[in-house]
């Protein structure tokens, strides 16, 4: 079962990413190390597999 977009955003914020805003349903997150990632979709929407994969990679990179 896919996770919700709100869960991905919560994980990013816990990892130190900051929401830099966006247009419409897009949110741009930036980490102090310079990593950037965009999350799209309403908070209640199911996350797409590529979104989950991208978020996991970004969090992994931020912890190196």
N, C-alpha and C positions, 0 to 999 in steps of 0.2 A: 504494500500500500504506500503510495507516495506521500511524502511529508507536505505540509502546507507552506506557502511562501512565508508566512509569519514566523515559522520555525527556523527557516533558513536565515532570516533577518536577525533573529535572536542569537543564533550561533555566530554570525558575523560580529555582532555587537559585543558578545562575550570575548571574542578573539581580539578585540581592540579596533575594529573597523568603525568609522564614523560616517553617518549618513550625510552626504553632501547635497541632497536634494535631487530633483529630476523633473521630467515632464510627464504628465499623465500618470500611468501606472508604473513608470520606471523610477528606480531609486539607485543612485550612484554612491558607492561606498569606497572610502579610501582609508588605507592603513598608514600609520606613521612611517613605516618602512618604504612607502611609495607604491604599494600594491593597490590596484584599482579593480573593482568588480561591479557590474550592473545587475540588478535583480528586477525583473519585470513581472507584472501580474498583481491582481488584487490580493490582499492579505489572506482571504479565505480560499483562494484558488489552490489546487494541487500543483506542486512544483513539478516541472518537467525533468526528465532524467538528466538532460544536459545541464540544467541549473544546479541540481544537486551535485553533479560531478565538478562543475566550475567552482562552486562554493567550497567543496572539500579541498580542492587544489589550492585555492586562495588561502584558506585557513592553514593548511600544511606549510605553504611557503612563508606565511607570516610568523611561524614558530621556529624557523631555521635561524 
